[in-house]
């Protein structure tokens, strides 16, 4: 049994397949970002899903693609945790961009591949190897155009009394934004970036409202300037996207890219289905 995992900070999609590519089960756990979770918290999240814990000794391979796995230290840390838990599995850990590449980019083709979900990043794939020019410093310093950035904008807009009254009333009805609750999630709970990203649904729902539009367009402009334009060939290659922010704001994203004479490529909400085809072809 092979386990294929695509993990962001908020959630992780799991698919188990046999050697023929037949799907044995699918499940979803909380996200497994090693930059914000301890070993004990990761194990707890694995144990919480019956399909994972019940089959942990049956897995022969684990292919994990995750947010927070961009450095050797984080890859090695997570590999050790998984090897301890999945005792009979050969473990491979890649950063989440590789899942996006394998799901969106035809074999041996070049592309720029971006993730816009809870967090964000951007890489150039030369057909064989992934190249990054921006080393992520995490959600506090970076993550332009991500779910957690939009959540930050909304909370600040609300608390600085910039949010229009009709939006503020609906915001209060949809979320518990009492100060103590917000501060507890930001400073006492794990995954504050994922908590901030929960507010992104609101900005997507009201994407045509001028208040929300200003943040959407500003963040997209920042992402183009700070990430995509790092690569000199960005005007020559398709730019693929994976993640819920890109998927639900595709029209706005395409308009911003067109303004910069950049060609949008494939846009997927989740890369997990594309990973099945990749691993069948490369077994």
PyMOL commands that set and color helices and strands:
alter all, ss='L'
color gray80, all
select helices_A, chain A and resi 39-47+50-54+72-85+96-104+147-159+165-174+179-187+192-197+200-205+210-226+228-230+244-248+250-259+272-281
alter helices_A, ss='H'
color red, helices_A
select strands_A, chain A and resi 2-7+11-17+23-30+61-66+90-95+111-116+120-125+130-131+239-242+264-268
alter strands_A, ss='S'
color yellow, strands_A
deselect
rebuild
show_as cartoon
